[in-house]
Amino acid sequence: MDGFRLPIGDAADVAVDWIRDNLKFLLDIISNIVGFLVEGLADLLNFLPSPVMIVFFALIAWLLRSWQLAVGTAVTFTIIVGMDQWDHAMETLALVLIATLVTVAISVPLGIWAARNDRVSAAVKPVLDFMQTMPSMVYLIPVIVFFGVGFVPGVIATVIFSLPPGVRLTELGIRGVDSETVEAGQAFGAAPSQILRGIQLPLAMPTIMAGINQVIMLALSMAVIAGIGGANGLGKEVAAALSTINVPQGVEAGLGVVFIAIFLDRVTAAMGNPNDYKSSLLGAISRRRAAQRAAKADAAAQPVSA
């Protein structure tokens, strides 16, 4: 079949040029909003001294997970400071957090819609397959054409790459809610929106949080790709180390990504299953309040002596 060729790449090039030339106003709006959010959050995270931020992150770890994670967070984040990667780590954290918020804002409603409509589910699945299996480097080519270099193409590429697990696990969680529980809500006259808010979402929350956890992990895995696209942070340090074969720089930046990934993974897992972590500060407070309520109930139930 000599000479047979489908000009799919040429068609994609024409589409990219058309979007760049005709939707420039929309691209500028997206670029300004995303750039403002990421750079503003990065400046905020770097505004306070690193010891204050380390204590803050350790308190979050203790509040949601355990004192052991709090100690580990304090130690590993102090190592990041010692490697002189703190500013870069906060820039990466800002990029990941903004990309995760955008991804969750899209994936959770879309997953709920797919769970409640089989046609939407069937239409979304091949799109998600495409987004998840396309090499992540490919996303950078059009987004750099649209937005230039910097944080913005990194965030957009990260959102595209990390969106599928959020949608899939949200749909899975909603569909996995016991049908008898939903039917009981319907029998009591609850509207579909009430069933969604009061029954399906609470029961599906562990699965949804697992999806958000995967979104964060994929977003961090895109940090290096975002660095190649010009986004400041640990990814840019890794890319620079790769281009110059600088082993110390690459190892230190890579360890920074690992430490942030461990912190975010453990914290989001605890948010999805708060009752599983008995040594968390929040769990201790909840148990104390429950014990106080039970004591008051027992006292109220005691018969009054004559």
DAFEN-V307498 format. One line per field, one symbol per residue. phi: phi as a letter, one per 40 degrees, with the letter a starting at -180 (. if undefined). A space follows every 10 residues. Layout:
phi=???
This chain:
phi=.cgcaccccc cccccccccc cbbccccccc cccccccccc ccccccccdd cccccccccc ccccbacccc cccccccccd cccgbcdccc cccccccccc ccccccccdc ccccccaccc dcccdcccdc ccbcdccccc ccccccbgch cccccccccc cccdcccccc cccccccdcc ccccccccgc cdccccccbc ccccddcccc ccdcdccccc cccccccccg cchccccccc cccbfccdcc cccccdcccc cccccccccc ccbcccbccc cccccccccc cccccccccc cccccc
